Amino acid sequence: MAIARPIAMIIAALGAVTPGVTQANDWEKFYQPLIKGATFIPAEAPEVVSSSGNPDSDVEGMWRKGFAAIGVSAFNSPNSKTADAIKFGKKLKARYVMLGTKLTSSNTTAVPFTMPTSNTTVTNGTASVNSGGRFATGTYSGTSTTYGSQTSYIPITVNRFDKMAVYFAEVPKTGIGVMTRDLTPEEVAALETRRAIAIRFVRDNSPAYLADILPGDIITQLDGQPFDGEKWKVAAVPGATLRVQIVRGGQRRLMNIPIAADWHP
């Protein structure tokens, strides 16, 4: 089983949102599948697991237990909420969701808030009149209103978070229990062939594990012939013994990989 891109490059992973899954939140919108053409055992609801901080180590640890990273969501958001990631994991029928959030920026600014104001003045007084020896007094009252506005500044803090979720699903016991990768240009040049496959991870207690196949081994031959992916799939069946040539540390060696009858349930 080959992973689409190394997990360290997941943000730039190729692929489209899984067909048939409608986009309802950002975790779905930014979802990228990592493995194509593989069969997984569906789960009813995902369980949240913690990351070690090393994505490659996380993926290897889960593979050793029988779970593959089927896809990833990665984006930047103004909040750290992750509930929708779990909801989307349930829709994917993933077994585990590995979540991560990181505060990337925090900016505080002031937003003006203007309210209308009014000021009313009341004037009271007494007036006296003297005319022809006669006196008269009286009182008076008056009001005046002045209209204006007052502006206050309200501080607002805007946070941004990098958010990521890696979705894992259980892998059936097929093949020999390895996750593979394509050769690098340097490996092709050293081997002088592209007809080979490199081992990334080995599942615990799998045929490859029991035969002492190690991460980093490169399989160059199957039954004396140059490696062929289609022939490999046909040959890797319960009860068979694969005779392979591997390159380990620059040295070639022949190894047998027996596949127990109970490996494929």
C-alpha positions in Angstrom: 0.0 0.0 0.0 1.5 3.3 -1.0 0.8 6.6 0.6 0.0 9.5 -1.8 2.6 11.9 -0.3 4.9 11.8 2.8 2.9 13.0 5.8 5.3 15.9 6.3 3.9 17.3 3.0 0.2 16.8 3.8 -0.8 20.4 3.5 0.2 20.3 -0.2 -1.2 16.8 -0.7 -2.8 16.1 -4.1 -6.3 14.8 -4.6 -9.9 15.9 -4.3 -12.5 15.7 -1.6 -13.8 12.2 -1.3 -16.5 11.6 -4.0 -20.0 11.5 -2.5 -19.1 13.4 0.6 -20.9 16.8 0.7 -18.9 19.7 2.1 -20.6 21.1 5.3 -17.7 22.6 7.2 -14.1 23.7 6.8 -12.8 20.2 7.8 -14.5 18.8 4.8 -13.7 21.7 2.5 -10.0 21.3 3.1 -9.9 17.5 3.2 -7.2 15.8 1.1 -7.1 12.0 0.7 -3.7 10.5 1.3 -4.2 6.9 0.1 -6.1 5.9 -3.0 -7.5 2.6 -4.2 -7.4 0.9 -0.8 -10.1 -0.8 1.2 -10.7 0.0 4.9 -12.8 -1.3 7.7 -15.4 1.3 8.5 -16.0 2.4 12.1 -19.2 3.8 13.7 -17.5 6.8 15.4 -13.9 8.1 15.6 -11.8 8.3 18.7 -9.6 11.3 19.3 -5.9 10.5 19.8 -3.0 12.8 20.6 -0.1 13.6 18.4 3.6 13.2 19.4 4.4 16.3 17.5 6.2 14.3 14.8 3.8 13.5 12.0 5.9 10.8 10.4 6.3 9.1 13.7 2.6 9.3 14.4 1.7 7.7 11.0 4.2 4.9 11.6 2.9 4.2 15.1 -0.6 3.9 13.9 0.4 1.7 10.9 2.2 -0.7 13.2 -1.1 -1.1 15.0 -3.0 -1.7 11.8 -4.3 1.8 11.0 -3.5 3.9 8.0 -3.8 7.7 7.5 -6.5 7.9 4.9 -6.7 11.7 4.7 -6.0 15.1 6.3 -7.6 18.5 6.8 -5.3 21.5 7.3 -6.3 25.2 7.3 -6.1 28.5 9.3 -9.1 29.7 11.3 -10.1 32.4 13.7 -11.1 29.8 16.4 -9.7 26.7 17.9 -12.8 24.6 17.8 -12.5 21.0 16.6 -16.0 19.5 17.1 -16.7 19.6 13.4 -13.5 17.6 12.7 -14.9 14.7 14.7 -18.2 15.0 13.0 -16.5 14.8 9.6 -14.5 11.8 10.8 -17.7 10.0 11.6 -18.9 10.7 8.1 -15.7 9.3 6.7 -16.1 6.2 9.0 -12.6 6.8 10.3 -11.5 4.9 13.4 -9.3 7.6 14.9 -8.8 11.4 14.5 -5.5 13.0 15.4 -6.2 16.7 16.1 -3.8 19.6 16.4 -4.4 23.4 16.9 -1.7 26.1 17.2 -2.1 29.8 17.8 -0.3 31.5 15.0 -1.2 35.2 15.5 -3.0 37.5 17.9 -3.8 41.1 17.0 -5.6 43.6 19.2 -7.2 46.7 17.6 -9.8 49.3 18.7 -13.2 49.6 17.0 -14.9 53.0 17.3 -18.4 53.0 18.7 -20.4 56.2 18.4 -23.6 57.0 20.3 -25.8 60.1 19.9 -25.9 62.6 22.8 -28.1 65.5 23.9 -27.8 68.2 26.5 -30.9 70.1 27.8 -30.6 73.4 29.7 -33.4 74.8 31.8 -33.5 78.6 32.6 -35.6 80.0 35.5 -35.9 83.6 36.7 -38.0 86.5 38.2 -38.9 89.7 36.4 -40.1 93.1 38.0 -41.8 95.9 36.3 -42.1 99.6 37.7 -44.5 101.8 35.8 -46.2 105.0 37.2 -45.5 104.0 40.7 -46.9 100.6 40.2 -44.9 97.4 40.6 -45.5 94.0 39.2 -43.4 90.8 39.5 -43.5 87.5 37.7 -41.4 84.3 37.0 -40.3 82.7 33.7 -38.9 79.4 32.6 -37.2 78.2 29.4 -35.4 75.2 28.0 -32.9 74.6 25.2 -31.5 71.4 23.9 -28.1 70.8 22.2 -27.5 67.6 20.1 -24.2 65.9 19.4 -22.4 62.5 19.6 -19.8 60.7 21.7 -17.3 58.1 20.4 -15.8 55.4 22.5 -13.1 52.9 21.4 -13.7 49.2 22.1 -10.6 46.9 22.1 -11.0 43.7 20.0 -8.5 40.8 19.9 -8.4 38.7 16.7 -6.7 35.3 17.0 -5.7 33.0 14.2 -5.1 29.2 14.5 -3.5 26.6 12.4 -5.7 23.6 12.6 -5.1 20.0 11.4 -6.8 16.7 11.6 -5.4 13.4 10.4 -8.0 10.6 9.8 -7.0 7.0 10.4 -8.9 3.8 9.4 -8.3 0.2 10.1 -6.6 -1.7 7.3 -7.6 -5.3 6.5 -4.9 -8.0 6.8 -3.9 -8.2 3.2 -0.6 -8.4 1.4 2.4 -8.8 3.7 1.5 -5.9 6.0 3.8 -3.1 4.7 3.3 0.5 3.6 5.4 1.3 0.6 6.7 4.4 -1.2 8.1 5.0 -4.7 11.9 5.2 -5.1 13.7 8.5 -5.0 15.7 9.6 -8.1 18.9 8.8 -6.1 17.7 5.3 -5.4 16.7 4.7 -9.0 20.2 5.8 -10.1 21.9 3.6 -7.5 19.8 0.5 -8.3 19.8 1.3 -12.1 16.1 0.3 -12.3 12.7 1.8 -11.4 11.2 -1.7 -11.0 11.5 -1.8 -7.2 9.5 -0.6 -4.2 10.7 0.8 -0.9 9.3 -0.2 2.5 8.1 2.8 4.6 6.5 1.0 7.6 5.9 -2.6 8.7 2.8 -3.7 10.6 3.4 -5.5 13.8 3.0 -9.3 13.6 2.4 -9.2 9.9 4.2 -11.6 7.5 6.8 -8.9 6.7 7.3 -8.3 10.4 7.8 -12.0 11.2 10.2 -12.4 8.2 12.3 -9.4 9.5 11.6 -7.1 6.7 12.6 -3.6 7.9 11.6 0.0 7.1 14.0 1.2 4.5 14.4 -2.1 2.7 13.9 -2.0 -1.0 12.4 -5.0 -2.8 13.9 -5.4 -6.2 12.9 -8.9 -7.2 10.0 -11.4 -6.7 10.7 -15.1 -7.4 13.8 -14.2 -9.4 12.1 -11.6 -11.6 12.2 -7.8 -11.5 9.6 -6.4 -9.1 6.1 -6.0 -10.6 3.3 -4.5 -8.6 0.5 -6.5 -10.2 2.3 -9.8 -9.9 3.0 -8.9 -6.3 -0.7 -8.5 -5.5 -1.5 -11.9 -7.1 1.3 -13.7 -5.3 0.7 -12.3 -1.8 -2.1 -14.7 -0.8 -2.6 -16.8 2.4 -0.4 -19.9 2.4 2.1 -18.6 -0.1 5.8 -17.9 0.5 7.2 -15.0 -1.4 10.9 -15.2 -2.4 12.2 -11.7 -2.7 15.5 -10.0 -3.2 16.0 -6.9 -1.1 18.6 -4.1 -0.9 19.5 -3.2 2.7 22.3 -0.8 3.5 23.5 -1.1 -0.1 23.8 -4.9 0.2 21.5 -7.4 -1.7 20.1 -10.4 0.0 17.5 -13.1 -0.7 14.6 -13.5 1.8 11.5 -15.6 2.2 8.2 -14.1 3.4 5.7 -16.9 4.4 2.1 -15.7 4.6 0.2 -17.6 7.2 -3.2 -18.9 6.3 -4.8 -17.0 9.2 -3.3 -13.6 8.2 -6.2 -12.8 5.9 -9.3 -13.2 8.0 
